[in-house]
Amino acid sequence: MTAPRPPAPTRGDTSTRPVALVWIDAREAIVVRWQDGTPRVERIDSEVPVHHRATGHGRQQTAGEPHRLEHLSRFVKQVASLLAAEDELVILGPGTVREHLQRHVHEIDESHHQSRSISCEASPKLTDRQLIALLRHIVGADPRRRTVGAYRWSEPLPRRPSGGPVPPPRRVLEKPPRDLDRWQP
């Protein structure tokens, strides 16, 4: 019997272990890691053939699938080999390939008597910047928000060298008064 797994990393969780975020489908995988305070993005292209669609003319739907599944298995193993054993994993993707990767990594961990949290979620295609922002959020390194402009000023008011407060910024343009009389007959 294996030890129970710790809960999967959640968004906003500041865990002590390193985190790797993987977006994967049958065409490619994108691995994003947080190393030395900066995100690192690595892309892996796949050689998995596309699905054959049923033509309706007597052709079997699964005719080329065993060959495709072999390529898919090889691709999942290639991606799993790039993941460090100490990384907490967040696996994202649109289809079932993410579940194949999760299962494969879980099997590797069990064979090495290791334990790590693995989170697997459905996700549409995300850009590199979106993946980096998500990883920043997961590790708790969100960039500090700044407010600018007259309407969104939320920081403490600046002070003059004498110590007095600087008045809040004003609107750049004053709204013209509404002249409703010109619309009446």
C-alpha positions as CSV (number, residue, x, y, z in Angstrom):
1,M,0.0,0.0,0.0
2,T,1.3,3.4,-0.9
3,A,1.3,6.5,1.2
4,P,-1.5,9.0,0.5
5,R,-0.6,11.8,-1.9
6,P,-0.4,15.3,-0.6
7,P,-3.0,17.6,-2.1
8,A,-2.3,19.0,-5.6
9,P,-0.8,22.5,-5.7
10,T,-3.6,25.0,-6.0
11,R,-3.4,28.5,-7.5
12,G,-1.9,30.9,-5.1
13,D,-0.2,28.1,-3.1
14,T,3.4,29.0,-2.0
15,S,4.9,25.5,-1.7
16,T,8.4,24.8,-0.7
17,R,9.0,22.4,-3.6
18,P,9.7,23.6,-7.1
19,V,6.7,23.7,-9.5
20,A,6.6,22.7,-13.1
21,L,3.6,23.6,-15.3
22,V,3.0,21.5,-18.4
23,W,0.6,22.3,-21.2
24,I,0.3,19.3,-23.5
25,D,-1.7,18.0,-26.4
26,A,-0.9,15.5,-29.2
27,R,1.0,18.1,-31.3
28,E,3.3,19.7,-28.7
29,A,4.1,20.2,-25.0
30,I,5.2,23.4,-23.3
31,V,7.0,23.0,-20.0
32,V,7.4,26.1,-17.8
33,R,9.6,26.0,-14.7
34,W,10.5,28.6,-12.1
35,Q,14.3,28.6,-11.8
36,D,16.4,31.2,-10.0
37,G,13.5,33.6,-9.8
38,T,12.7,33.6,-13.5
39,P,10.4,31.4,-15.6
40,R,12.0,29.0,-18.2
41,V,9.9,27.9,-21.1
42,E,10.7,24.7,-23.1
43,R,8.8,23.5,-26.1
44,I,8.7,19.9,-27.3
45,D,7.2,19.1,-30.7
46,S,5.5,15.8,-31.3
47,E,5.6,13.3,-34.1
48,V,2.2,11.8,-33.2
49,P,0.1,11.3,-36.4
50,V,-3.2,13.0,-36.5
51,H,-6.5,11.1,-35.8
52,H,-8.1,9.4,-38.8
53,R,-11.7,10.4,-39.2
54,A,-14.3,7.8,-40.1
55,T,-15.2,8.3,-43.8
56,G,-18.4,6.3,-43.6
57,H,-17.4,4.1,-46.6
58,G,-16.6,0.9,-44.7
59,R,-13.2,2.0,-43.4
60,Q,-12.6,1.0,-39.8
61,Q,-12.3,3.9,-37.5
62,T,-9.4,2.4,-35.5
63,A,-7.3,1.3,-38.4
64,G,-4.3,3.5,-37.7
65,E,-4.8,4.0,-34.0
66,P,-2.3,1.4,-32.7
67,H,0.5,3.2,-34.6
68,R,-0.7,6.5,-33.3
69,L,-0.9,5.2,-29.7
70,E,2.7,4.0,-30.0
71,H,3.8,7.5,-31.0
72,L,1.7,9.1,-28.3
73,S,3.3,6.8,-25.7
74,R,6.8,7.7,-26.9
75,F,5.9,11.4,-26.8
76,V,4.5,11.2,-23.2
77,K,7.7,9.4,-22.1
78,Q,9.8,12.1,-23.7
79,V,8.0,14.8,-21.9
80,A,8.0,13.0,-18.6
81,S,11.8,12.5,-18.9
82,L,12.2,16.3,-18.9
83,L,10.4,16.7,-15.6
84,A,12.5,16.7,-12.4
85,A,11.5,14.2,-9.7
86,E,11.2,16.9,-7.1
87,D,8.8,19.1,-9.1
88,E,5.2,19.5,-8.1
89,L,3.3,19.2,-11.4
90,V,0.4,21.1,-12.8
91,I,-0.6,19.5,-16.1
92,L,-3.0,21.3,-18.5
93,G,-4.3,20.5,-21.9
94,P,-7.4,20.2,-24.1
95,G,-7.7,16.5,-24.6
96,T,-6.7,13.2,-23.0
97,V,-3.0,13.4,-23.5
98,R,-2.7,15.3,-20.2
99,E,-4.3,12.3,-18.5
100,H,-1.8,10.0,-20.2
101,L,1.1,12.1,-18.9
102,Q,-0.4,12.2,-15.4
103,R,-0.8,8.4,-15.4
104,H,2.8,7.9,-16.7
105,V,4.3,10.2,-14.1
106,H,2.3,8.6,-11.3
107,E,3.6,5.1,-12.4
108,I,7.2,6.4,-12.4
109,D,6.7,7.9,-9.0
110,E,5.3,4.6,-7.6
111,S,8.1,2.6,-9.1
112,H,10.7,4.9,-7.4
113,H,8.6,5.1,-4.1
114,Q,8.3,8.8,-4.5
115,S,5.4,11.1,-3.7
116,R,4.6,14.5,-5.3
117,S,1.4,16.3,-6.0
118,I,0.1,16.3,-9.5
119,S,-2.8,18.4,-10.6
120,C,-4.4,17.8,-14.0
121,E,-6.9,20.3,-15.5
122,A,-8.6,20.8,-18.8
123,S,-7.4,24.0,-20.5
124,P,-7.6,25.6,-24.0
125,K,-4.4,26.5,-25.8
126,L,-2.5,29.1,-23.7
127,T,0.3,31.4,-24.9
128,D,3.7,31.4,-23.3
129,R,2.9,34.7,-21.5
130,Q,-0.3,33.2,-20.1
131,L,1.5,30.1,-18.9
132,I,4.2,32.2,-17.2
133,A,1.6,34.3,-15.5
134,L,-0.2,31.2,-14.3
135,L,3.0,29.7,-13.0
136,R,3.9,33.0,-11.2
137,H,0.5,32.9,-9.5
138,I,0.9,29.2,-8.5
139,V,4.4,29.9,-6.9
140,G,3.1,33.1,-5.3
141,A,5.3,35.4,-7.3
142,D,2.6,37.6,-8.8
143,P,4.0,41.0,-9.9
144,R,3.0,43.8,-7.7
145,R,0.0,45.7,-9.2
146,R,0.5,49.5,-9.7
147,T,-2.2,52.0,-10.1
148,V,-1.8,55.0,-12.3
149,G,-4.1,57.7,-13.5
150,A,-6.5,60.1,-11.8
151,Y,-9.3,57.5,-11.6
152,R,-7.5,54.6,-10.2
153,W,-5.1,56.1,-7.6
154,S,-4.9,53.7,-4.7
155,E,-1.4,54.2,-3.3
156,P,-0.7,56.6,-0.5
157,L,-0.6,60.2,-1.6
158,P,2.9,61.5,-2.3
159,R,4.4,64.1,0.1
160,R,6.1,67.3,-0.7
161,P,9.7,67.8,0.5
162,S,8.2,70.0,3.3
163,G,6.1,67.1,4.5
164,G,2.7,68.4,3.3
165,P,0.5,66.2,1.1
166,V,0.4,66.6,-2.7
167,P,-3.2,67.0,-3.8
168,P,-4.6,64.1,-5.8
169,P,-4.3,64.2,-9.5
170,R,-7.2,66.0,-11.3
171,R,-9.0,65.1,-14.5
172,V,-7.1,66.1,-17.6
173,L,-10.2,67.4,-19.2
174,E,-13.3,68.8,-17.5
175,K,-16.6,67.5,-18.9
176,P,-18.5,70.2,-20.8
177,P,-21.8,71.1,-19.3
178,R,-24.8,69.5,-21.0
179,D,-26.9,71.8,-23.0
180,L,-30.3,70.1,-23.0
181,D,-32.1,73.2,-24.2
182,R,-30.8,72.9,-27.7
183,W,-32.6,69.5,-28.2
184,Q,-36.1,70.9,-27.3
185,P,-38.3,72.2,-30.1
